[in-house]
Amino acid sequence: MAASAALSDEQKVKAEFFEHSPVSLTWAPRAAALAHDLDLDGWAHLFATTALARFDNLIAVWHHKHAHDAVRPFSAVGHVHGEAPVTAWGGPGQGTVTDLPAGQWSGYLPPGSHPEFPSAFTALCSAQAQAARRFLGDDILDWTHAIPAGTAQTEPGLVPADDLKLTWETWTAFENDCAASRVWAGVAFPATAQDSIPFGAQFGDLAHEFIQRHIDGDTGH
């Protein structure tokens, strides 16, 4: 509720940005490749490593979603607070309101039609970030992405009020924003978002080690 009530334009834009995985996830390795001036082999190896990290991570994410079947915030809020008034984002164009019946609250973005834990988007960001860090040998991402004024999908014409530039100097900053964006979106709890960072990172390590064995010709055959 606190995150919902305090939403800024930047947080709203980042929530939508990370939800749009064809941009947020698949363009990030491109930015890192450009920042590191990789040759053709480097591009291919980096993209193979990060793609494998994302793929294997999702297999484990769906296993745990099925095992835990964790409740989403939209139903938990109504269950805990009933119809008591809460202070939160009131809907498109409404800003923060102080008398919203809890049972009518919804997050800034629609929740996925699957359980809350672990956070799939956070784990994907983390898996990819760790795979890239291992392959590149540093944490540098150096990515700036421009968001024109009024182009948000939830509040078109209103958000952001002015042109924004989203900048991530490091993969760590990128994955931390990715995790926080799920809370800003109202689709995951803070603990789940934070716990999903180390959950995803293990698949980044495994993907790097697997691809590196093939690059080195050490496949065990």
C-alpha positions, -999 to +999 in steps of 0.1 A: +000+000+000+028+024+008+044+018-026+011+022-044+004+055-026+038+070-034+041+061-071+061+086-091+061+090-129+095+073-130+083+043-110+052+040-132+073+041-163+098+015-150+070-008-140+058-008-176+093-009-190+103-041-172+070-057-179+077-052-217+103-080-218+111-078-255+127-044-248+138-046-211+153-081-212+164-087-248+179-052-254+200-052-222+227-076-236+229-054-267+237-024-246+263-044-227+279-057-259+281-021-273+295-008-240+323-035-241+329-031-279+326-069-284+336-086-316+312-109-335+322-139-314+317-119-282+282-109-293+273-145-301+287-158-269+271-131-247+237-136-263+239-174-260+249-172-224+221-147-213+194-165-234+203-198-217+202-182-183+167-168-189+154-201-204+166-224-176+156-199-149+120-199-162+118-237-159+126-234-122+104-204-117+073-222-130+082-253-108+082-231-077+051-211-087+032-244-089+047-257-057+039-226-036+007-213-053+013-179-035-014-153-033-010-120-052-013-086-035-046-077-051-064-105-033-044-103-001-052-066+003-090-072+002-087-103+024-067-084+051-085-051+050-120-059+037-137-028+026-118-005+050-105+027+033-069+026+023-045+052+009-032+041-025-031+048-062-067+052-072-066+042-109-057+059-142-057+097-138-068+095-102-034+099-085-032+089-048-066+087-029-071+083+008-105+067+009-103+038-015-122+007-003-095-020+001-115-045-019-115-022-049-077-017-049-057-029-078-021-025-087-007-001-114-004-031-137-027-061-140-013-092-122-002-123-141-026-152-142-002-173-121+011-174-085+031-147-070+063-165-058+089-163-072+088-132-092+094-143-128+105-109-142+129-103-113+144-138-116+148-133-154+166-100-149+188-114-122+197-146-142+206-125-172+226-099-152+247-126-134+253-144-167+265-112-183+287-103-153+304-137-154+310-135-191+321-099-193+341-099-161+325-068-147+292-052-138+291-025-165+258-022-185+259+015-195+224+017-209+201+047-213+166+043-227+144+073-236+107+075-227+088+103-244+062+122-224+027+108-222+036+074-237+027+052-206+001+026-215-017+026-182-021+064-181-016+075-218-012+112-223-005+118-186+026+097-177+053+106-178+045+143-176+079+151-192+104+132-213+123+107-192+157+090-197+161+057-178+197+050-171+215+019-157+252+022-153+255-014-139+237-047-141+232-045-103+212-012-107+192-028-135+182-059-116+174-039-084+151-017-104+136-047-120+128-062-086+114-029-073+093-025-104+072-055-095+063-039-061+056-005-079+034-024-103+015-039-074+019-075-086+045-088-061+054-084-024+088-067-015+101-099+001+094-120-030+110-094-053+142-093-032+143-131-027+140-136-065+173-118-072+195-146-057+171-172-070+177-160-105+214-154-101+222-191-097+210-198-133+232-170-146+262-188-130+252-222-144+245-208-179+279-191-180+297-222-169+279-244-195+285-220-224+321-214-214+328-252-215+316-252-251+336-221-260+367-238-245+360-271-262+357-288-229+322-305-232+332-338-216+328-358-249 
